Amino acid sequence: MSTATSGTSAASSGLSTGSGVRRADRARLVVQPAAVILIVGAVLIWALTRHNDATEAQTLNWPTLLSGTWQHLLITVAVAAIVVAAAVPLGMILTRSWARPVAPVFLTIANIGQAAPALGMIVLFFLWTNWEGFWCAVLPIAFYSLLPVLRNTIVGIDSVDRSLIEAARGIGMSSSGVLFRIEMPLALPLILAGLRTSLVLAVGTATLAFFVNGGGLGELIDTGYKLNRVPVLVTGAVLAVGLALLVDWVGAVLERFFGPRGLS
């Protein structure tokens, strides 16, 4: 009797803990963007309404701030598109039996891309191609952000229960059918988690785009630092942090609403 009671208590405790985690996740979906809006809004009001000198006024104005934020967002979106277009199909291919021997090679290359200093990669790409501007920043940042999506795609597909795959093949489903109708849907939560990490990496690394004339909020941070203008530095940094938190929130929303319902 006591054993049964203990088992029931443990199950109830587990359910309670799971419910608490889900409630916390739901609360975060509301609190996180609200906090970002409040903090960023307060900093913008302070920066734009204070008495700025001529140098600060050239930077702390709506056109400049909106332009820098828009450029930063475009870099992030372009990086995310490249990462998804490259990492997800590559991860799918590397989980096939005939491609598994070369999977460690691609993972090692992706690991090198993330382990290397982001600024060094951007500068080396600039020196190698003699490019500058938007794409000179986007391509090395995409390489830097590739690993989480590639690794999670491979791990997500490999973690699918083999009995489900065998059952699907047993009813005559083709290999491509198993991949797209069984493996990929079940791997989607892990893939989305990897994409969320890549997005945050892209936002943070995009502050370095100004080194190759790629634009973004890094220009504000650099200007504030070099000219010793604290309001400009703080505004650029807060906008970059706020954008990273909003992108992380978007990733959480994607995980919640596009992941399989039965796994949430």
C-alpha positions as a LaTeX table, in Angstrom:
\begin{tabular}{lrrr}
\hline
Residue & $x$ (\AA) & $y$ (\AA) & $z$ (\AA) \\
\hline
Met1 & 0.00 & 0.00 & 0.00 \\
Ser2 & 2.81 & 2.38 & 0.94 \\
Thr3 & 4.66 & 1.51 & $-2.27$ \\
Ala4 & 1.60 & 2.35 & $-4.35$ \\
Thr5 & 1.15 & 5.59 & $-2.44$ \\
Ser6 & 4.80 & 6.50 & $-2.99$ \\
Gly7 & 4.48 & 5.77 & $-6.70$ \\
Thr8 & 1.37 & 7.92 & $-6.93$ \\
Ser9 & 3.09 & 10.75 & $-5.06$ \\
Ala10 & 6.12 & 10.57 & $-7.36$ \\
Ala11 & 3.90 & 10.62 & $-10.45$ \\
Ser12 & 1.94 & 13.56 & $-9.07$ \\
Ser13 & 5.19 & 15.37 & $-8.27$ \\
Gly14 & 6.45 & 14.76 & $-11.80$ \\
Leu15 & 3.22 & 16.03 & $-13.33$ \\
Ser16 & 3.31 & 19.07 & $-11.06$ \\
Thr17 & 6.90 & 19.83 & $-12.06$ \\
Gly18 & 6.08 & 19.45 & $-15.75$ \\
Ser19 & 3.05 & 21.71 & $-15.39$ \\
Gly20 & 5.17 & 24.28 & $-13.57$ \\
Val21 & 7.76 & 24.29 & $-16.35$ \\
Arg22 & 5.05 & 24.72 & $-18.98$ \\
Arg23 & 3.49 & 27.60 & $-17.06$ \\
Ala24 & 6.90 & 29.24 & $-16.74$ \\
Asp25 & 7.47 & 28.87 & $-20.49$ \\
Arg26 & 4.08 & 30.41 & $-21.26$ \\
Ala27 & 4.77 & 33.29 & $-18.87$ \\
Arg28 & 8.13 & 33.88 & $-20.51$ \\
Leu29 & 6.49 & 34.24 & $-23.91$ \\
Val30 & 4.64 & 37.26 & $-22.51$ \\
Val31 & 7.17 & 38.69 & $-20.06$ \\
Gln32 & 10.28 & 38.60 & $-22.27$ \\
Pro33 & 9.02 & 40.84 & $-25.13$ \\
Ala34 & 7.26 & 43.15 & $-22.68$ \\
Ala35 & 10.48 & 43.61 & $-20.69$ \\
Val36 & 12.46 & 44.28 & $-23.87$ \\
Ile37 & 9.95 & 46.89 & $-25.06$ \\
Leu38 & 9.97 & 48.63 & $-21.69$ \\
Ile39 & 13.75 & 48.72 & $-21.31$ \\
Val40 & 14.53 & 49.67 & $-24.91$ \\
Gly41 & 11.74 & 52.26 & $-24.88$ \\
Ala42 & 13.06 & 53.82 & $-21.67$ \\
Val43 & 16.61 & 54.02 & $-23.05$ \\
Leu44 & 15.40 & 55.55 & $-26.32$ \\
Ile45 & 13.33 & 58.17 & $-24.51$ \\
Trp46 & 16.34 & 59.04 & $-22.35$ \\
Ala47 & 18.74 & 59.18 & $-25.31$ \\
Leu48 & 16.49 & 61.22 & $-27.59$ \\
Thr49 & 15.15 & 63.72 & $-25.06$ \\
Arg50 & 18.38 & 64.52 & $-23.18$ \\
His51 & 20.53 & 67.51 & $-24.10$ \\
Asn52 & 22.82 & 66.04 & $-26.78$ \\
Asp53 & 25.77 & 67.91 & $-28.22$ \\
Ala54 & 26.25 & 68.24 & $-31.99$ \\
Thr55 & 28.22 & 65.00 & $-32.29$ \\
Glu56 & 25.68 & 62.96 & $-30.33$ \\
Ala57 & 22.77 & 64.51 & $-32.21$ \\
Gln58 & 24.18 & 63.25 & $-35.51$ \\
Thr59 & 23.76 & 59.68 & $-34.25$ \\
Leu60 & 20.96 & 59.81 & $-31.68$ \\
Asn61 & 18.07 & 60.50 & $-34.01$ \\
Trp62 & 15.24 & 58.35 & $-35.32$ \\
Pro63 & 16.47 & 57.93 & $-38.94$ \\
Thr64 & 19.93 & 56.78 & $-37.85$ \\
Leu65 & 18.65 & 54.44 & $-35.12$ \\
Leu66 & 15.98 & 52.89 & $-37.34$ \\
Ser67 & 18.46 & 52.48 & $-40.21$ \\
Gly68 & 21.02 & 50.73 & $-37.98$ \\
Thr69 & 18.39 & 48.45 & $-36.44$ \\
Trp70 & 16.96 & 47.58 & $-39.87$ \\
Gln71 & 20.41 & 46.76 & $-41.26$ \\
His72 & 21.11 & 44.58 & $-38.22$ \\
Leu73 & 17.81 & 42.76 & $-38.68$ \\
Leu74 & 18.46 & 42.21 & $-42.40$ \\
Ile75 & 21.85 & 40.66 & $-41.62$ \\
Thr76 & 20.21 & 38.33 & $-39.10$ \\
Val77 & 17.43 & 37.27 & $-41.48$ \\
Ala78 & 19.88 & 36.66 & $-44.33$ \\
Val79 & 22.14 & 34.59 & $-42.06$ \\
Ala80 & 19.17 & 32.54 & $-40.82$ \\
Ala81 & 17.99 & 31.86 & $-44.38$ \\
Ile82 & 21.45 & 30.70 & $-45.47$ \\
Val83 & 21.92 & 28.53 & $-42.37$ \\
Val84 & 18.55 & 26.80 & $-42.81$ \\
Ala85 & 19.04 & 26.34 & $-46.56$ \\
Ala86 & 22.50 & 24.83 & $-46.05$ \\
Ala87 & 22.44 & 23.03 & $-42.69$ \\
Val88 & 19.07 & 21.26 & $-42.77$ \\
Pro89 & 19.49 & 19.53 & $-46.18$ \\
Leu90 & 23.13 & 18.74 & $-45.35$ \\
Gly91 & 22.11 & 17.26 & $-42.00$ \\
Met92 & 19.45 & 15.16 & $-43.70$ \\
Ile93 & 21.99 & 13.83 & $-46.20$ \\
Leu94 & 24.57 & 13.04 & $-43.53$ \\
Thr95 & 22.09 & 10.81 & $-41.67$ \\
Arg96 & 21.75 & 8.50 & $-44.67$ \\
Ser97 & 23.72 & 5.28 & $-44.34$ \\
Trp98 & 25.84 & 5.92 & $-47.43$ \\
Ala99 & 26.90 & 9.38 & $-46.18$ \\
Arg100 & 27.59 & 8.58 & $-42.51$ \\
Pro101 & 31.35 & 8.00 & $-43.00$ \\
Val102 & 31.85 & 11.65 & $-44.05$ \\
Ala103 & 29.55 & 13.16 & $-41.38$ \\
Pro104 & 32.43 & 13.73 & $-38.90$ \\
Val105 & 34.29 & 15.72 & $-41.57$ \\
Phe106 & 31.44 & 18.18 & $-42.05$ \\
Leu107 & 30.82 & 18.46 & $-38.31$ \\
Thr108 & 34.53 & 19.19 & $-37.77$ \\
Ile109 & 34.44 & 21.93 & $-40.40$ \\
Ala110 & 31.35 & 23.45 & $-38.76$ \\
Asn111 & 33.04 & 23.20 & $-35.36$ \\
Ile112 & 36.05 & 25.06 & $-36.71$ \\
Gly113 & 33.74 & 27.75 & $-38.06$ \\
Gln114 & 32.22 & 28.34 & $-34.63$ \\
Ala115 & 35.44 & 27.93 & $-32.66$ \\
Ala116 & 37.30 & 30.54 & $-34.73$ \\
Pro117 & 36.94 & 34.19 & $-33.62$ \\
Ala118 & 34.05 & 35.75 & $-35.54$ \\
Leu119 & 35.93 & 39.00 & $-36.18$ \\
Gly120 & 38.88 & 37.08 & $-37.55$ \\
Met121 & 36.63 & 35.16 & $-39.95$ \\
Ile122 & 35.00 & 38.35 & $-41.21$ \\
Val123 & 38.34 & 40.07 & $-41.76$ \\
Leu124 & 39.89 & 37.01 & $-43.42$ \\
Phe125 & 36.90 & 36.70 & $-45.75$ \\
Phe126 & 37.30 & 40.38 & $-46.62$ \\
Leu127 & 41.00 & 39.93 & $-47.37$ \\
Trp128 & 40.37 & 36.76 & $-49.39$ \\
Thr129 & 37.53 & 38.10 & $-51.55$ \\
Asn130 & 38.29 & 41.83 & $-51.46$ \\
Trp131 & 34.55 & 42.34 & $-50.93$ \\
Glu132 & 32.95 & 44.70 & $-48.47$ \\
Gly133 & 29.42 & 45.54 & $-47.42$ \\
Phe134 & 26.38 & 43.42 & $-46.62$ \\
Trp135 & 27.39 & 40.04 & $-48.08$ \\
Cys136 & 30.95 & 40.28 & $-46.83$ \\
Ala137 & 29.46 & 40.28 & $-43.34$ \\
Val138 & 26.59 & 37.83 & $-43.92$ \\
Leu139 & 28.53 & 34.90 & $-45.40$ \\
Pro140 & 31.17 & 34.47 & $-42.67$ \\
Ile141 & 28.54 & 35.06 & $-39.96$ \\
Ala142 & 26.41 & 32.33 & $-41.56$ \\
Phe143 & 29.38 & 29.96 & $-41.47$ \\
Tyr144 & 29.93 & 30.91 & $-37.82$ \\
Ser145 & 26.25 & 30.19 & $-36.99$ \\
Leu146 & 25.96 & 26.94 & $-38.97$ \\
Leu147 & 26.89 & 24.35 & $-36.33$ \\
Pro148 & 23.81 & 24.39 & $-34.01$ \\
Val149 & 21.36 & 23.71 & $-36.85$ \\
Leu150 & 23.56 & 21.12 & $-38.57$ \\
Arg151 & 24.30 & 19.23 & $-35.36$ \\
Asn152 & 20.69 & 19.34 & $-34.13$ \\
Thr153 & 19.38 & 18.14 & $-37.48$ \\
Ile154 & 21.65 & 15.11 & $-37.36$ \\
Val155 & 20.98 & 14.41 & $-33.68$ \\
Gly156 & 17.23 & 14.92 & $-34.10$ \\
Ile157 & 16.96 & 12.46 & $-36.98$ \\
Asp158 & 19.27 & 9.92 & $-35.32$ \\
Ser159 & 17.20 & 10.04 & $-32.11$ \\
Val160 & 13.97 & 8.96 & $-33.83$ \\
Asp161 & 12.80 & 5.59 & $-32.53$ \\
Arg162 & 14.02 & 2.90 & $-34.94$ \\
Ser163 & 10.85 & 0.89 & $-34.41$ \\
Leu164 & 8.80 & 3.71 & $-35.97$ \\
Ile165 & 11.07 & 3.72 & $-39.01$ \\
Glu166 & 10.89 & $-0.06$ & $-39.37$ \\
Ala167 & 7.10 & 0.05 & $-39.06$ \\
Ala168 & 6.88 & 2.71 & $-41.77$ \\
Arg169 & 9.08 & 0.68 & $-44.07$ \\
Gly170 & 7.06 & $-2.40$ & $-43.22$ \\
Ile171 & 3.92 & $-0.81$ & $-44.67$ \\
Gly172 & 5.77 & 0.00 & $-47.89$ \\
Met173 & 6.84 & 3.61 & $-47.29$ \\
Ser174 & 9.83 & 4.71 & $-49.36$ \\
Ser175 & 13.06 & 6.02 & $-47.83$ \\
Ser176 & 12.18 & 9.59 & $-48.78$ \\
Gly177 & 8.69 & 9.12 & $-47.36$ \\
Val178 & 10.14 & 7.89 & $-44.06$ \\
Leu179 & 12.51 & 10.86 & $-43.97$ \\
Phe180 & 9.95 & 13.58 & $-44.67$ \\
Arg181 & 6.89 & 12.05 & $-42.99$ \\
Ile182 & 8.43 & 10.37 & $-39.94$ \\
Glu183 & 11.99 & 11.47 & $-39.19$ \\
Met184 & 11.85 & 15.18 & $-39.99$ \\
Pro185 & 8.61 & 15.94 & $-38.11$ \\
Leu186 & 9.94 & 14.18 & $-35.01$ \\
Ala187 & 13.32 & 15.91 & $-35.32$ \\
Leu188 & 11.73 & 19.35 & $-35.76$ \\
Pro189 & 11.86 & 20.40 & $-32.06$ \\
Leu190 & 15.63 & 19.88 & $-31.96$ \\
Ile191 & 16.11 & 21.61 & $-35.32$ \\
Leu192 & 14.13 & 24.62 & $-34.11$ \\
Ala193 & 16.20 & 24.72 & $-30.91$ \\
Gly194 & 19.35 & 24.79 & $-33.03$ \\
Leu195 & 17.90 & 27.55 & $-35.20$ \\
Arg196 & 17.09 & 29.57 & $-32.09$ \\
Thr197 & 20.71 & 29.33 & $-30.97$ \\
Ser198 & 21.95 & 30.27 & $-34.45$ \\
Leu199 & 19.71 & 33.33 & $-34.55$ \\
Val200 & 21.07 & 34.62 & $-31.24$ \\
Leu201 & 24.63 & 33.99 & $-32.44$ \\
Ala202 & 23.88 & 35.87 & $-35.66$ \\
Val203 & 22.47 & 38.90 & $-33.83$ \\
Gly204 & 25.47 & 39.11 & $-31.53$ \\
Thr205 & 28.03 & 38.61 & $-34.28$ \\
Ala206 & 26.29 & 41.10 & $-36.60$ \\
Thr207 & 27.59 & 43.91 & $-34.38$ \\
Leu208 & 30.96 & 43.23 & $-36.06$ \\
Ala209 & 29.62 & 43.86 & $-39.56$ \\
Phe210 & 30.68 & 47.51 & $-39.46$ \\
Phe211 & 34.33 & 46.41 & $-39.80$ \\
Val212 & 33.61 & 45.59 & $-43.46$ \\
Asn213 & 31.06 & 48.37 & $-44.03$ \\
Gly214 & 28.21 & 45.94 & $-43.50$ \\
Gly215 & 26.16 & 48.33 & $-41.35$ \\
Gly216 & 24.21 & 47.35 & $-38.28$ \\
Leu217 & 24.15 & 48.51 & $-34.69$ \\
Gly218 & 27.88 & 47.92 & $-34.30$ \\
Glu219 & 28.43 & 51.32 & $-35.92$ \\
Leu220 & 26.66 & 53.00 & $-33.00$ \\
Ile221 & 28.67 & 51.05 & $-30.45$ \\
Asp222 & 31.94 & 51.79 & $-32.24$ \\
Thr223 & 31.13 & 55.49 & $-32.60$ \\
Gly224 & 30.21 & 55.82 & $-28.94$ \\
Tyr225 & 33.38 & 54.05 & $-27.86$ \\
Lys226 & 35.81 & 55.90 & $-30.13$ \\
Leu227 & 34.34 & 59.35 & $-29.46$ \\
Asn228 & 33.76 & 58.67 & $-25.76$ \\
Arg229 & 30.04 & 59.37 & $-26.13$ \\
Val230 & 28.42 & 57.18 & $-23.46$ \\
Pro231 & 24.78 & 57.85 & $-24.56$ \\
Val232 & 25.59 & 56.66 & $-28.10$ \\
Leu233 & 27.44 & 53.59 & $-26.79$ \\
Val234 & 24.66 & 52.67 & $-24.34$ \\
Thr235 & 21.92 & 53.17 & $-26.94$ \\
Gly236 & 23.65 & 50.97 & $-29.52$ \\
Ala237 & 24.38 & 48.25 & $-26.97$ \\
Val238 & 20.84 & 48.23 & $-25.55$ \\
Leu239 & 19.31 & 48.06 & $-29.04$ \\
Ala240 & 21.57 & 45.11 & $-29.94$ \\
Val241 & 20.74 & 43.28 & $-26.70$ \\
Gly242 & 17.03 & 44.00 & $-27.13$ \\
Leu243 & 17.09 & 42.67 & $-30.68$ \\
Ala244 & 18.88 & 39.50 & $-29.52$ \\
Leu245 & 16.25 & 38.93 & $-26.83$ \\
Leu246 & 13.41 & 39.49 & $-29.31$ \\
Val247 & 14.99 & 37.06 & $-31.78$ \\
Asp248 & 15.35 & 34.52 & $-28.97$ \\
Trp249 & 11.65 & 35.07 & $-28.19$ \\
Val250 & 10.74 & 34.50 & $-31.85$ \\
Gly251 & 12.71 & 31.24 & $-31.70$ \\
Ala252 & 10.78 & 30.19 & $-28.60$ \\
Val253 & 7.48 & 30.95 & $-30.35$ \\
Leu254 & 8.55 & 28.88 & $-33.36$ \\
Glu255 & 9.49 & 25.98 & $-31.08$ \\
Arg256 & 6.15 & 26.17 & $-29.30$ \\
Phe257 & 3.81 & 26.50 & $-32.26$ \\
Phe258 & 5.61 & 24.51 & $-34.97$ \\
Gly259 & 6.86 & 21.58 & $-32.87$ \\
Pro260 & 4.79 & 18.39 & $-32.78$ \\
Arg261 & 1.89 & 18.89 & $-30.35$ \\
Gly262 & 2.31 & 15.51 & $-28.75$ \\
Leu263 & 5.88 & 16.32 & $-27.66$ \\
Ser264 & 5.13 & 19.61 & $-25.89$ \\
\hline
\end{tabular}
